[in-house]
Amino acid sequence: MPASAAFVEDSKASVEMRNFYMNRDFRQAGAPQSKGEEWAQGFILRLESGYTDGPVGVGIDALGQLGIKLDSSPDRAGVTGLLPQGPQSKRAPDDYSELGLTGKLRVSKTTLKVGTLMPKLPVIVPNESRLLPQTFQGGQLSSMEIDNLTFNGGRLTQVSQRNSSNREDMTLMKGPRRNIITGANPTTDQFDFIGADYKWTNALTTGYHYSNLDSLYKQHFLTLTHTLPVTEGQSLKTDLRWSSADDDGNSNVDNRMLGAMFTYSIGAHAFGVTYQKMSGDTGFANVNGADPYLVNLLQINDFANQDERSWQARYDFNFAGVGIPGLTFMTRYVKGDNVNLGAAPGDGKEWERNTDIGYVIQSGPLQNVGIKWRNATYRTSFTSDIDENRLILSYTLPLW
């Protein structure tokens, strides 16, 4: 059938497999739980059709997710975010799964998707840091009709968290000292977003995005990225972010965020520094469970508390530069202070150190199998100290 030739020929499918071990150790006396430790196997099936021929192309995508418990116990569950937690106890179920379908229409360079979505925009970033990714239900319109301009707009109605197969209404992330308060019925089935990014040159892109979590907050977000070539093999990348959020009737949200990241790359080395500042009567506002689009978002913490200032130093090395392709290393350190502790005396302080080592096998029967070890140390004056390790084995198998 000619009308469906592209629908089939342009389709693709893959299965991503993630074997994920996580250990989170709470280091101070009196912690509610001494540690969290779980191990699980995840499967993520992605099916993407092409579009039918004609002025209006029609297609469909599918996302199937399955998580299988390999090791967990009630005394070690509930704090890793890796597996669901039982309703009556902390015992994790043996498995959990989800199937999401997305219908799509394409006209020229404009696409409308309705169903299961994973929009990646400054105002909404799905969390993919555990076994299975967070997904949303809703509709999204994306357009590139104007050269160098990318437009996105839409509405999300429900969320499925990274360790859950249930779809539920959305709410605000509150955090330990964001000092965000919500009124009665703090959930909603309406998150609206609209925005655009413009590529001025190959080196410079700017963006503006707006979002509204109905009755909870409204947010404006500005972004700028620029890459300056210095000499052969060297460049300086600038990443600037600013946002302003206010309440929408059922919260006390009042936040301004400034973030700046500068990365100097020289051959296989990259050296980065960041600065992030929160101001206003609350900390940063974002949808609960989603990743905040912040320069100091780390493995454990995001340094987004009320009035907090934070600085980061980061170093990356790609061992391909010394003849070992597939091996990478990253380490970073962030220190935050001036956290508003409310009625408690003084200002809060915290710091976090991360180290990642990853290797992707380049040839042989295990080609493209990846292994990554992620280590983090977090210390704070106002919540729990944490030592954390994650070991992740991953492989994506193309089906066609």
N, C-alpha and C positions, 0 to 999 in steps of 0.2 A: 504494500500500500504506500504510494508515494507520499501521502500526507503524513504518514507516521514514520517514514524512513529516518529522518533526523532524530525523532523521538527515541528510536532504538539505537541507531548508530552512534549517537553522541552520549549515550548513557554510560555510566560507570558505577562500579560497586567495589567496596573494600570491607575488610574486617580488621579492626584494630584490637590487639590483645594487650592488656596491661596486667602484670602481676605486681601487686603493690603491698609492701610491708611498711608499717609505720609504728614508731615507738615514741611516745611523748611522756617525758619524766618531769613531774612537778617537784621542784628542788627544795622547797622550804617547809618547815614544820607547820602543821595545822592545815595543810592543803586539803580540800574536800575529798580529793582522790589522789593517791600517790603517783599513779601513772596510767597511761592509756597505751594499749598494744594490740594491734589487729593486723591480719594478713588476709588478702582477698585476691580473687582473679576476676578481671573484667573483660567483657567482649562488647565491642561497639561496631554494629553493622551499619554502613552508610550506603544507600542506594540513591543515585541521582539520575533522573532521565534527561534526555535532551528535550527539545521543543518540537511540536508538530510544525509542518510547513504552513505558510500563509501569513497574512498581515498580523494575525494574533496567534502567537505560539502558545501551546498548552503543554504543561509537564507536571510531573509529580515526583516528590522525594520521600524517602522513608529513612527513619533513624531508629534502629533497634538496639536496646541496651540490656545487658545481663550482668549482674554482679553476683559472685559466688563466694560465700564465706569459707575461708580455709582455716583460720584460727581466730578465736575471740572468746571472751568469758565475761560475765556480768561485772566482775571487779576491774576489768581492763577496758570496757567498752564505754561509748557515750561521749568521749572527748576527742576522738581522732577525726571525726567527720568522714570516716572511710565507709562505714556500714550503717544501715538504719538501726534504730534503737526500739526495742519492743515497747508497746504501749503500757504494759503493766510492770515491766522490769527492764533492766538494761541489757537483757539477752538479745543479741542480734539474730535476725532470721537466717536460715541457711542460704537463701538467695533472694534477690529482688530484681525486677525487670520493668521495662517500659518500652512502648512502641509509639513513635510519633510519625504522623503523616503530614506532608506539606504540599498543597496545591500551588501551582505557579503559572502566571501569565506573562508573556513578553510581547511588547510592542516596540519596535525599533530598539532603542537602547534603554528602555524603561521596563522594569520587572516588578510585578506584584506577587508576594508570597503570603499565603494564609495557612496557618496550622502551627506546627512545631518550628520554633525559630531559635537561632542563636546569634542575635545581632551583636556586633562588636563595634561599639561606638563610645566616645568619651562619657556619655551619660548612662550607659548600660553595658557592662562587660560580663558575660557569663563566666562563672567560676569553673575552671577545668583542672584544678589542682589536686584532685583526688582520683578515685577509681573510675567514676563516670562523670560526664560533664553535666552542669546545670542547664536546663532548657526552659523555654517560655512558650506560651500559647498566644497567638495574636496574628496581626497582619503587618507587613512591612512593604513600603514602596521605595524602590531604589532607582535612580535615574542618572544617566551620563549623557543626556541629550546635548548639553553644552560642553564643548571641548574643555578639558581640564577641570570641570566642575562635577563633583559627585554629591548628589542629593539623597538624603534618607529621611523618611518620615513613617510614622505608624503608631499602632497601639498594641500594648501587651495586656493580656487579661488574666493570665495565671502563670505560676512558676512551679517547676518540679526541681527540688533541690538536689545537690550532687549526691546525697546519700539517701534518696527517697524515690519511690515510684509514684507517689501521690501528687496530684495537681492541686494547688491551693492558691488563695488570694495572696497578694503581696503586702509587705509592710516595710517599715524603716529598720535599717541596721542601727543599733544604739551603741554598742561598744562599751568598754569599761568606764571611760571618762569623757565620752562625747557629750554627756549631760543633756541628751535629747529626751524629751518627755512627750508622750502622745496621750490623747484623751480616750474616751470610750470608743470601742469599735475601731481599733487602729489598723484595720486591714482594708484593702481595696482591690477591685478587679479592673483598675484602669490606670495604666502608665502610658502617657502620651509622649512622643518624642518627634523632633524635627530638627534638621540641621544640614549643613553642607561644608564640604572641604574643597578648597581651590588650590590647584597646583600652578603657582606663578611661573616657576622654572623647574628644571629637573632637581634643583637643590632646595627649593623653598615651597612649603605648603602651609596654608593657614586654614583654620576651621572655626565655625560657630555652631553650637548645638544647644537646644533647649529641651527640657523635660519637665513633666508634671506628674508626680505620684499623687493621684487625686486625693484631696483633702489633707495631705501630709506635707508635701513640699513642692516648690517650683525652683528650677535650677537653670542658670545660664553658664555655658562652658566655652571658653576660648582656648585655641591651641595654635602653636606655631612650631614647625620643625624646619631646620636648615642644616645643610651639610656643606662645609667649606673645605674644598681641596687645598691642602697646604703645599705638599710636594708629592712626588711619586710615592704611592703607598702610604701616604699620611693624610688624615682628614680630621676636622673638628666638627662634631655634630652638636647642635643646640636643640633642646626640647623644652619649650615653655608651655605651662598650663595655668589657667586662672579660672576660677569658678565662683559664682555667687548663688547662694541658696537661701530661700525664705520659706516660712510656714505657709500652708494653704488652708488654714482654718482649724486643723485638729492636731497641731503640734507646736513646739516652740522653736523650730529650726530657724537659725540665724547664723550663717557661716560664710566667710570669704576664705578661699584657698589660693595660695600662690605656690607653684612648684617650678623648679628650674633644674634641668639636668644637662651637663656638658660632658661629652665623651671624646677623648683624643685617641685616635687609632693610628698605630704605627706598625705596619707589618702584621704579625700575629698577635700583637699586644693591643689592649684597649684599657685606657685609664679614665675613670669616670668620677665626677663629683656632683652632688645634688644639694639643693636647699629647698625646704618645704615649710610653709608657715600657715597656721590656722588663726583666724581672727573672727570675732563675733561672739554671740552669747551661747553658741553650741559648737560642737565639732562638725566634721564633714557629714553630709547627708547623701545616702545612696540606698538602693533597694537591698533589703536583707538577703544575705547569701551571695550576692553578686560581688565581683571584685571592684573596689573603687579605683578609678583611673588616676592614680597618684604616683609620683616619681619615687616615693619612699614606701611603696607596697612591697613587703618582703615575704619570707616564707611563713612567719608567724604573725607579724604585726604590720600595721599600716601607718602608725604615727599620726593619726587623724583626730586626736582628742582636742577638746576645747583649749584654745590659746597655744597649742603646742608648736614649738620650733624644732626642726630636725635637720641633721646634716648627714650625708652619706659619702663614703669613699669606696670605690669599687675597682676591681682589676679582673680582666678576662684574658685568657690565653688560649689560642687555637694551635694545637700541636701539629697541625698540618704544615705549619711554618718550619718545623724541624723534622719533617718527613714521617709524621705519624697521623695521617688523615683519620678523622672520626673521633679523635680524643680531644675533649675540651675541658677547661677548668675555669671556675669563677669563684671569687671571694669578695665579700662586701661587709661593711660595718656602718651601722646607723646609730646615732645618738640623738635622743630627744629630751627636751626639758621644757620648763614653764607651763606644765600641764595644770589646768585649773581643777583643783580637788574639792571645790565647793566649800563646805563648812570645815573641812579638815585643814589643819595648819600647814603652811608651806606650799611649795610647788612640786608637782610630780616629775620624776625623771625615769627614763628607760633607755635601754640600748639593746641592739640585736646584731649578731654576727652570723653570716651564712657562708657555707662552702659547698659548691656543687662540682662533682667530677662525673663526666659522662663519656661513654664510648659507644659508637655505632660500628658494628662489624662490617668491613668493607667488601669481603669476598668469601667464597666458599659456601657450604650448605647453610650456614647461619647468617648469610649476608643480610644486612639491614636490621638485624636484631640489635636493640639498644639497651644499655644498662646505665642507670644513673643512681648515684648516691648523693643525697641531700642532707646536710647537717646544719643545725641551727642551735644557737644559744641565745636565750632572751632573759634579761634581768630588768626588774622594775621596782619602784618604791611604792606602788599602789595596787598591784594585783599579783598573780602567781608567776614565779620564776619558772622557766621551762627549758629543758634540754630536749632536742628532738632529732630523730634520724628517720629518713625515708629511703627505701631501696626499691627501685622501679625497674622492671624488665618490660620492654615493649617491642611489639612487632606489628607492622601493618601489611596484610596480605591483599594485594589487588585481586579481585575476582574476575573482572573483565574491564 
